[in-house]
Amino acid sequence: MERNINRIKVVLVDKRKTNKWLAEQLNVAPTTVSKWCTNAAQPPLETLMQIAKLLEVQVDDLLRFEELPEIAEVREQN
């Protein structure tokens, strides 16, 4: 069974930062960050880049890269 893990929340915990801290740094409502951390919404790319900079990680660290079945099939054919 696949777990729905949010990378922003994982990195926040790893860096010992809170949703409130991130909201203050980005000048957004804490409820907005909460939505990002529960996958109810996703931050715009520009904001994602700011989050990565604040947390001193690469943007890739905040994204889940899971191949879609169609992509895997195309790669197998090539």
C-alpha positions in Angstrom: 0.0 0.0 0.0 1.4 3.4 -1.0 1.9 6.0 1.7 1.2 9.6 0.8 4.3 11.2 2.2 4.7 14.9 1.9 8.3 15.9 1.2 8.0 19.5 2.5 6.8 18.2 5.9 9.5 15.6 6.0 12.2 18.2 5.4 10.7 20.6 7.9 10.8 17.9 10.5 14.4 17.0 9.5 15.5 20.6 9.8 13.6 21.1 13.1 11.4 23.8 11.7 7.7 24.3 12.1 4.9 25.2 9.7 4.5 28.5 11.5 8.2 29.3 11.0 7.9 28.6 7.3 4.7 30.7 7.0 6.5 33.6 8.7 9.5 33.3 6.4 7.4 33.3 3.3 4.9 35.9 4.6 1.9 33.5 4.0 -0.8 32.3 6.3 0.0 29.2 8.4 -3.1 27.6 6.9 -1.4 27.8 3.5 1.6 26.0 4.7 -0.6 23.4 6.4 -2.3 22.8 3.1 1.1 22.2 1.4 2.1 19.8 4.2 -1.1 17.7 3.9 -1.2 17.7 0.1 -4.4 19.7 0.0 -2.6 22.2 -2.2 0.8 22.6 -3.8 3.0 25.7 -3.7 3.8 27.5 -6.9 7.2 26.7 -8.4 8.7 30.1 -7.4 7.6 29.5 -3.8 8.9 25.9 -3.8 12.3 27.4 -4.8 12.1 29.8 -1.9 11.2 27.0 0.5 14.2 25.0 -0.7 16.5 28.0 -0.2 15.1 28.6 3.3 15.5 24.9 4.3 18.9 24.7 2.6 18.0 21.8 0.3 17.6 21.2 -3.4 14.2 21.7 -5.0 14.4 18.0 -5.9 14.4 17.1 -2.2 10.9 18.6 -1.9 9.5 16.7 -4.8 8.4 13.1 -5.2 9.7 11.6 -8.4 7.6 8.5 -9.0 7.4 7.3 -12.5 4.0 6.9 -14.1 3.4 3.5 -15.6 3.2 5.0 -19.1 6.7 6.5 -18.8 8.2 3.2 -17.6 6.6 1.3 -20.6 8.1 3.8 -23.0 11.5 3.5 -21.5 11.3 -0.3 -21.7 10.4 -0.2 -25.4 13.5 2.0 -26.2 
